[in-house]
Amino acid sequence: MSRQAEQLWQRIIAKGTSVDPSFEVALHLQPGATEADFRSVENELGVILPEEMKALYRIHDGQIWDIDGATFVRNLTLTPLAQVKENWAFLQEEFEPDELEADMDDAIKPLLWNAKWIPIAENGGGDYLCLDTDPASSGNVGQVLYFWHDWGKRSVEAPGLFAFLELCLEEEEDDY
């Protein structure tokens, strides 16, 4: 799994660099996360982090956000683990855990916010890319969904983080 994570990072950087030679520097990537970092997040959020997330974060513990920085895929900045905990705590305070949302993909529990979602990336506008560690019976642990702050619809973007990144890389290839 670590090899696949390394290859995904290499492909993300290669694609961005093909358009902007300073892309890798503009990502502001952080050194890899440690097992202690993962345990801290798991303890605070009360979840077991998906292995694909750990593999990706062992290489780079997210990005330092910068106004002139680059996004790693789509319009998303990969959130460092320390900030994942802060964003999760903020979302916990903002949304009632039992508040239901009817307009939901059947693979996702019909909640406006689920404490078992891990907000790993953000667009700077209050929207988060989350990994779902508590899916509905037809879903997959680790499935990827968007949490839109102003729209209740939630849908599965991909069955896992690596599949999501592959999808983004394919979309980007079409754009070049």
Secondary structure, DSSP 8 states (H G I E B T S, - for coil): -HHHHHHHHHHHHHHHHHH-TTHHHHT-B-----HHHHHHHHHHHTS---HHHHHHHHH---B---TT---SBTTBEE--HHHHHHHHHHHHHHS-TT-B-SSB-TTS-SBS--TTEEEEEE-SSS-EEEEESS--TTS-TTEEEEE-TT---B-EEESSHHHHHHHHHHHHHHH-
